[in-house]
Amino acid sequence: MTVTADRESELLASVPTGLLINGQWLPAASGKTFDVEDPSTGKVLVSISDAGVEDGAAAMDAAAAAQASWARTAPRERGEILRRAFELVTARAEDFALLMTLEMGKPLAEARGEVAYGAEFLRWFSEEAVRVSGRYSAAPDGKNRILVQKKPVGPCLLITPWNFPLAMATRKIAPAVAAGCTMVLKPANLTPLTSLLFAQVMQEVGLPAGVLNVIQTSTAGAVTGPLIKDDRLRKISFTGSTAVGQALMREAADKVLRSSMELGGNAPFVVFEDADLDKAVEGAVAAKMRNMGEACTAANRFIVHDSIADAFADKFAAKISALNTARGTEPDSTVGPLIDGKARNGVHALVSDAVANGAVAVTGGAPVDGPGYFYQPTVLKNVSADARILKEEIFGPVAPIITFKSEDEAIKLANNTEYGLVAYVYTKDLNRGLRVSEKIETGMLGLNAGVISNAAAPFGGVKQSGLGREGGFEGIEEYLTTQYVGIADPYAD
């Protein structure tokens, strides 16, 4: 399907450009705006309100004022709101997909996949809203009774990244809604439009005013800093870089805030000598090239047994060199641009460092000439152990390959990072797969699978990849607090 300029303009005109505070779309108190660009062209898509400290305070006022009544809202009603949101997002899938493609750059096919993935959090937590439970029991000595109940944490600050504009919003908003928490959402300033459209959908399906407030801003630290210090805030949930997450945790520590942190990754993709090579390559393409490699779950280091490394590199390079790098709205686009010029320059700096230290580009290895921030899909082999590209999160379509000889060496290489979000392992030996899964230090692992994200599964990492889990049965617990009520013995005189 060809996307026309008129279709793009019509969609952009339908997206709110203000701040959502207490159910109203408002301009920033300062009157300031900032531009949102199309990374495939570098051109401005639209200008939107730029929140300041005063707007953040107003959003916090609204969330705090709505908290008590929202917490008392029946779980079934909260669940039905989420279910209606799932249905409306699904019905408007093409709008959401195109909007994500315009502001983030991913091909339309991938954007449609994100709509389906993001919507699943709405459906999943619509079902979990009514399953929050506690317990009642006699104390061991029989004298008193123990009542344990779960209550909403309270007002939450949600900070989302630019790479998955819908899914990262629904992954936080849905469990907060289900648990009975109000929210202030601060979307990434590079891709705020999808969050604004989603907030409009939440209004349409009946979410009460003040429950969800949205304050996009070009000065994130200045706006979120006072919110984190606000005595009424009870939780912060952040997805983004480890460096920013560490800074937010330091701020949150002063208030002992509940914190969920989904941070950076340096995912190993381990291919053993007995792996099905074609399936391993297929998984590698999925794990590396999803979202142009701009994902915390992207395979970052390809650790391949030395007996098959050359064959793997050749097959992998053939697959990704056949991908079509083009604006995401083009029907045959399979690789979109990176998010901005800074990101593209950073990726190329890593590639240049690796090549300077002896790496060989089997394919790619350079920016794409022309408008936008495109980078060639790249496979590197003979990568030096001290190359920066093995230590830093690439966030681009570049796959560095290193080799190993033994299972123990593979595990050691996989764990040689401060991160621990996700790992991928390819082997036909189930026992080996289970052994390796127990030894690799990671919050998630794909065994003969290159894509494992699922709304029904707990998403999160260990080490410097974060704290807490999103999705699954565990996801709603992040927005609940446990209260114990001791009840006097009902048989006592």
Order of alpha helices (4+ residues) and beta strands (2+ residues): alpha-beta-beta-beta-beta-alpha-alpha-alpha-alpha-beta-beta-beta-alpha-beta-alpha-beta-alpha-beta-alpha-beta-beta-alpha-beta-alpha-alpha-beta-beta-beta-alpha-beta-beta-alpha-beta-beta-beta-beta
